[in-house]
């Protein structure tokens, strides 16, 4: 829910969740450059990445509501069935972007956390696909929750893990490099300017601590689980960083460790690319990743389903209706599963159990 919303028991529940503290030892812009119609609405530009593409324009119009987005909290379903003979059920979560209340409601609805916000799914396995901060009101609260659930799930025999998104790279860059100029490929740019332009929240920066930074910098970029190749971005740019999952993850971490502003910007720039799996040739792009890294289907966040489907609402939200997102979007000959339900545009924050029938 947006800031300043809510009174009564629901507000008290939210305040309690946001007060959770995580032990310090727990470890584990994009091409929505948009043009304006005569009527003032914004539309995404078709994918066309010039050499040296740089995310120096706001990459995703946010639909602003005049009043609070209400998210009903359904009674928690029974915890996912667990088996003592092997791993528990597998779940994936799309882009959260600071929407802590919506995340809590979605995890409760799937029976992964209880009404107190504690892990209650035993040996279940939960993967977040990145982009925890920016645009929404409480990115640090989201990171704190994910870090705490990582410890609680591990203690119960399951796990809660997360991937690196482009907004983690953006926040790390804004904190480390600020207004230091970088070679953007399209003139001078800075992480600070790009972060603000793409939804950076001052409250997140004010609350950002060393253990948050360390956690983000250590996140993997790619993983394969049960035949699903998990990535944040719908791009083939991962191929630039290695020919195995281990190589990609090592290269990304080593790049961040070197702490070179231009290198980090190039990494961020490539992670903002999108739409590689859409339209003609999309299935072949997916196959290029699957053939290299393994798996039979790819699961990603990053590009909101309403944009993949061409469901673009008005940016001012005057029509009062958000995009219609019922669940993940399966496309590219059934090889790709999109998980960003567009919560930033009053869509839906998706938590999905795999396998997903098509």
C-alpha positions as CSV (number, residue, x, y, z in Angstrom):
1,X,0.0,0.0,0.0
2,X,1.1,3.6,-0.6
3,X,2.6,5.6,2.2
4,X,0.4,7.2,4.8
5,X,-2.4,4.7,4.2
6,X,-4.4,2.6,6.6
7,X,-5.8,2.9,10.1
8,X,-6.9,0.3,12.6
9,X,-5.8,-3.3,12.8
10,X,-4.4,-3.5,9.3
11,X,-2.2,-0.5,9.9
12,X,-1.0,-2.0,13.2
13,X,-0.2,-5.3,11.4
14,X,1.8,-3.4,8.8
15,X,3.7,-1.4,11.4
16,X,4.7,-4.6,13.1
17,X,6.0,-6.2,9.9
18,X,8.1,-3.1,9.1
19,X,9.7,-3.2,12.6
20,X,11.3,-6.6,12.0
21,X,15.1,-6.5,12.5
22,X,17.5,-8.7,10.6
23,X,20.7,-10.0,12.3
24,X,23.7,-8.5,10.5
25,X,25.2,-12.0,10.1
26,X,22.5,-13.2,7.7
27,X,24.1,-13.5,4.3
28,X,23.2,-15.4,1.9
29,X,17.2,2.2,-17.7
30,X,15.8,0.1,-19.3
31,X,14.4,0.7,-22.8
32,X,11.0,2.0,-21.7
33,X,12.2,5.2,-23.1
34,X,8.8,6.6,-24.0
35,X,7.3,9.1,-26.4
36,X,4.2,11.2,-25.8
37,X,1.0,10.9,-27.7
38,X,-0.8,14.2,-28.5
39,X,-3.1,13.5,-25.6
40,X,-0.2,13.4,-23.2
41,X,-0.1,9.7,-22.4
42,X,3.1,7.7,-22.7
43,X,3.8,4.6,-24.7
44,X,6.8,2.3,-24.6
45,X,9.1,2.4,-27.6
46,X,9.5,-0.9,-29.4
47,X,12.7,-2.7,-28.6
48,X,15.6,-1.2,-30.5
49,X,18.9,-1.1,-28.8
50,X,21.5,1.1,-30.5
51,X,25.1,0.4,-29.9
52,X,26.0,1.9,-26.6
53,X,22.4,2.0,-25.3
54,X,22.2,3.6,-21.9
55,X,19.4,3.8,-19.4
56,X,19.5,7.6,-18.9
57,X,15.7,8.0,-19.4
58,X,13.0,6.9,-17.0
59,X,12.4,3.3,-18.1
60,X,8.9,2.6,-16.8
61,X,6.0,5.0,-16.5
62,X,4.4,4.6,-13.1
63,X,0.6,5.0,-12.8
64,X,0.0,7.2,-9.9
65,X,-3.3,6.7,-8.0
66,X,-5.1,9.5,-6.2
67,X,-6.0,7.2,-3.4
68,X,-4.6,4.2,-1.7
69,X,-4.3,0.9,-3.6
70,X,-6.3,-1.5,-1.5
71,X,-5.0,-5.1,-1.4
72,X,-7.3,-7.6,0.3
73,X,-5.5,-9.9,2.6
74,X,-7.1,-13.3,2.2
75,X,-6.9,-15.9,5.0
76,X,-3.6,-17.7,4.6
77,X,-4.0,-21.0,2.7
78,X,-2.7,-24.2,4.1
79,X,1.1,-24.3,4.0
80,X,2.4,-25.9,0.8
81,X,2.5,-29.7,1.1
82,X,5.9,-30.8,2.2
83,X,7.6,-34.1,1.7
84,X,10.2,-35.6,4.0
85,X,11.6,-37.6,1.0
86,X,12.9,-34.6,-0.9
87,X,12.8,-30.8,-1.6
88,X,9.6,-29.0,-0.9
89,X,7.4,-27.1,-3.3
90,X,9.1,-24.4,-5.5
91,X,7.8,-20.8,-5.6
92,X,9.0,-17.7,-7.5
93,X,8.2,-14.1,-6.8
94,X,8.2,-11.3,-9.4
95,X,9.4,-7.7,-9.0
96,X,8.4,-6.2,-5.6
97,X,9.7,-2.6,-6.0
98,X,9.1,-1.6,-2.4
99,X,5.5,-2.8,-2.1
100,X,5.9,-4.5,1.3
101,X,2.3,-4.8,2.1
102,X,1.4,-6.4,-1.2
103,X,4.3,-8.8,-0.8
104,X,3.2,-9.9,2.7
105,X,-0.4,-10.4,1.5
106,X,0.8,-12.5,-1.5
107,X,3.1,-14.7,0.6
108,X,0.3,-15.2,3.2
109,X,-2.2,-16.2,0.5
110,X,0.2,-18.9,-0.7
111,X,0.7,-20.2,2.8
112,X,4.4,-19.3,2.9
113,X,4.2,-17.0,5.9
114,X,1.7,-16.8,8.7
115,X,-0.3,-13.9,10.0
116,X,2.7,-12.7,12.1
117,X,4.9,-12.7,9.0
118,X,6.9,-15.7,10.0
119,X,8.0,-18.5,7.6
120,X,5.5,-21.4,8.0
121,X,6.1,-23.4,4.8
122,X,8.6,-25.9,6.1
123,X,10.8,-27.3,3.4
124,X,9.3,-25.1,0.6
125,X,11.8,-23.3,-1.7
126,X,11.2,-19.6,-2.5
127,X,13.1,-17.6,-5.1
128,X,12.8,-13.8,-5.6
129,X,13.7,-12.7,-9.1
130,X,15.2,-9.3,-8.1
131,X,14.2,-5.6,-8.0
132,X,13.3,-5.2,-4.3
133,X,13.5,-1.4,-4.2
134,X,12.6,1.8,-6.0
135,X,9.2,3.2,-7.0
136,X,7.4,1.7,-4.1
137,X,7.3,3.0,-0.5
138,X,9.4,0.5,1.5
139,X,12.3,-1.1,-0.4
140,X,14.4,-1.6,2.7
141,X,11.5,-3.2,4.5
142,X,11.2,-5.7,1.6
143,X,15.0,-6.5,1.8
144,X,14.7,-6.9,5.6
145,X,11.8,-9.3,5.2
146,X,13.6,-11.4,2.5
147,X,16.8,-11.6,4.6
148,X,14.8,-12.7,7.7
149,X,12.8,-15.3,5.8
150,X,16.1,-16.6,4.4
151,X,17.2,-17.5,7.9
152,X,13.8,-18.8,9.0
153,X,13.3,-21.0,5.9
154,X,16.8,-22.5,6.3
155,X,16.1,-23.3,9.9
156,X,12.9,-25.2,8.8
157,X,14.7,-27.2,6.1
158,X,13.6,-25.1,3.1
159,X,15.1,-21.9,1.7
160,X,14.4,-18.4,0.6
161,X,16.9,-17.0,-2.0
162,X,17.1,-14.0,-4.3
163,X,18.6,-13.0,-7.6
164,X,20.3,-9.7,-8.6
165,X,18.0,-7.3,-10.4
166,X,19.0,-4.1,-12.3
167,X,17.6,-2.0,-9.5
168,X,19.9,-3.7,-7.0
169,X,22.8,-2.6,-9.3
170,X,21.3,0.8,-9.5
171,X,21.0,1.3,-5.8
172,X,24.5,-0.1,-5.2
173,X,25.8,2.3,-7.8
174,X,24.0,5.3,-6.4
175,X,25.3,4.6,-2.9
176,X,28.9,3.9,-4.0
177,X,29.4,6.4,-6.8
178,X,26.8,9.1,-6.4
179,X,27.3,11.8,-8.9
180,X,30.6,10.4,-10.3
181,X,30.4,10.7,-14.1
182,X,30.3,7.4,-16.0
183,X,30.8,6.6,-19.7
184,X,27.2,6.0,-20.6
185,X,27.6,5.6,-24.4
186,X,25.2,8.6,-24.8
187,X,26.9,11.4,-23.0
188,X,27.6,11.9,-19.4
189,X,25.5,10.0,-16.9
190,X,25.6,9.3,-13.1
191,X,24.2,6.5,-11.0
192,X,22.6,9.1,-8.7
193,X,20.7,10.7,-11.6
194,X,19.6,7.4,-13.0
195,X,18.5,6.1,-9.6
196,X,16.3,9.2,-9.0
197,X,14.9,9.1,-12.5
198,X,13.9,5.5,-12.1
199,X,12.1,5.6,-8.8
200,X,14.8,6.0,-6.2
201,X,13.3,6.7,-2.8
202,X,15.1,8.9,-0.3
203,X,13.7,6.9,2.6
204,X,15.4,3.8,1.2
205,X,18.7,5.5,0.9
206,X,18.5,7.0,4.4
207,X,17.8,3.5,5.8
208,X,20.4,1.6,3.7
209,X,23.0,-0.1,5.9
210,X,26.2,-2.0,5.3
211,X,24.5,-5.4,5.7
212,X,22.0,-4.5,3.0
213,X,24.8,-3.5,0.7
214,X,26.7,-6.7,1.4
215,X,23.6,-8.8,0.8
216,X,22.8,-7.2,-2.5
217,X,26.4,-7.3,-3.8
218,X,26.5,-11.1,-3.2
219,X,23.3,-12.0,-5.0
220,X,23.6,-14.5,-7.9
221,X,22.5,-13.4,-11.3
222,X,21.4,-16.7,-12.7
223,X,20.3,-20.0,-11.2
224,X,18.7,-23.3,-12.5
225,X,16.2,-25.1,-10.3
226,X,14.1,-28.1,-11.3
227,X,14.6,-27.4,-15.0
228,X,13.7,-23.7,-14.7
229,X,16.4,-21.2,-15.6
230,X,15.8,-18.2,-13.2
231,X,17.0,-14.8,-14.3
232,X,15.9,-11.2,-13.6
233,X,15.9,-9.7,-17.0
234,X,14.4,-10.9,-20.3
235,X,17.7,-10.4,-22.1
236,X,20.5,-12.4,-23.6
237,X,23.1,-10.1,-22.1
238,X,23.9,-12.7,-19.5
239,X,25.8,-14.5,-22.3
240,X,28.3,-11.6,-22.2
241,X,29.4,-12.7,-18.7
242,X,30.2,-16.4,-19.0
243,X,29.3,-19.7,-20.6
244,X,28.1,-21.3,-17.4
245,X,25.9,-20.3,-14.4
246,X,28.9,-20.3,-12.1
247,X,31.0,-18.1,-14.5
248,X,28.2,-15.5,-14.9
249,X,27.7,-15.3,-11.1
250,X,31.4,-15.1,-10.4
251,X,31.9,-12.4,-13.1
252,X,29.1,-10.2,-11.8
253,X,30.4,-10.4,-8.2
254,X,34.0,-9.8,-9.3
255,X,32.8,-6.7,-11.3
256,X,31.1,-5.3,-8.2
257,X,34.2,-6.1,-6.0
258,X,36.5,-4.1,-8.3
259,X,34.3,-1.1,-7.6
260,X,35.0,0.6,-10.9
261,X,32.2,3.0,-11.8
262,X,32.3,2.5,-15.5
263,X,32.4,-1.3,-15.2
264,X,29.4,-1.3,-12.8
265,X,27.5,1.1,-15.1
266,X,28.0,-1.2,-18.0
267,X,26.8,-4.2,-16.0
268,X,23.7,-2.1,-14.9
269,X,23.1,-1.0,-18.5
270,X,23.1,-4.6,-19.8
271,X,20.8,-5.7,-17.0
272,X,18.2,-3.1,-18.0
273,X,17.8,-4.5,-21.5
274,X,14.5,-6.3,-22.1
275,X,12.0,-7.8,-24.6
276,X,14.6,-10.2,-26.1
277,X,12.1,-13.1,-25.8
278,X,9.2,-11.3,-27.3
279,X,8.1,-11.2,-30.9
280,X,9.8,-12.9,-33.8
281,X,13.0,-14.7,-32.8
282,X,12.1,-14.6,-29.1
283,X,12.0,-18.4,-28.7
284,X,15.4,-18.7,-30.3
285,X,16.8,-16.1,-27.9
286,X,15.4,-18.2,-25.0
287,X,16.9,-21.3,-26.4
288,X,20.3,-19.6,-26.6
289,X,20.2,-19.2,-22.9
290,X,18.8,-22.6,-22.1
291,X,21.4,-24.3,-24.4
292,X,24.2,-22.5,-22.6
293,X,23.1,-22.6,-19.0
294,X,20.7,-25.5,-18.8
295,X,17.0,-25.9,-18.0
296,X,14.0,-26.4,-20.2
297,X,12.1,-23.1,-19.5
298,X,13.2,-19.7,-18.4
299,X,11.5,-17.6,-15.7
300,X,12.1,-13.9,-15.5
301,X,10.9,-10.6,-14.0
302,X,11.9,-7.1,-15.1
303,X,9.5,-6.4,-18.0
304,X,5.9,-5.9,-16.7
305,X,3.4,-8.3,-18.1
306,X,1.1,-5.4,-19.1
307,X,3.8,-4.1,-21.4
308,X,4.6,-7.6,-22.8
309,X,0.9,-7.9,-23.6
310,X,0.4,-4.3,-24.9
311,X,-2.0,-3.5,-22.0
312,X,-0.8,0.0,-21.2
313,X,-3.0,2.0,-19.0
314,X,-3.0,5.8,-18.8
315,X,-0.1,7.2,-16.7
316,X,-2.3,9.5,-14.7
317,X,-4.7,6.7,-13.8
318,X,-7.8,8.8,-14.5
319,X,-9.7,5.9,-15.8
320,X,-9.5,4.3,-12.4
321,X,-8.6,0.8,-13.8
322,X,-5.3,-0.8,-13.5
323,X,-3.9,-3.4,-15.9
324,X,-5.5,-6.8,-15.8
325,X,-3.0,-9.4,-14.6
326,X,-4.3,-12.7,-13.4
327,X,-1.0,-14.6,-13.3
328,X,2.3,-15.2,-15.0
329,X,2.5,-14.7,-18.7
330,X,3.8,-17.8,-20.7
331,X,5.1,-17.0,-24.2
332,X,8.0,-17.6,-26.6
333,X,6.6,-21.0,-27.7
334,X,5.9,-21.8,-24.0
335,X,9.6,-21.5,-23.1
336,X,9.4,-18.2,-21.2
337,X,7.4,-17.4,-18.0
338,X,7.2,-13.7,-17.2
339,X,6.6,-12.9,-13.5
340,X,6.5,-9.1,-13.2
341,X,2.8,-8.5,-12.7
342,X,3.2,-4.7,-12.8
343,X,2.7,-3.9,-9.1
344,X,4.1,-0.4,-9.7
345,X,1.3,0.4,-12.1
346,X,-1.5,-1.0,-9.9
347,X,-1.1,-4.5,-11.4
348,X,-0.4,-7.5,-9.3
349,X,2.5,-8.8,-7.3
350,X,2.9,-12.4,-8.4
351,X,3.9,-15.4,-6.2
352,X,3.7,-18.5,-8.3
353,X,4.3,-22.2,-7.5
354,X,6.1,-24.2,-10.2
355,X,5.6,-26.2,-12.3
356,X,3.1,-23.9,-14.1
357,X,0.7,-25.7,-16.4
358,X,0.3,-24.3,-19.8
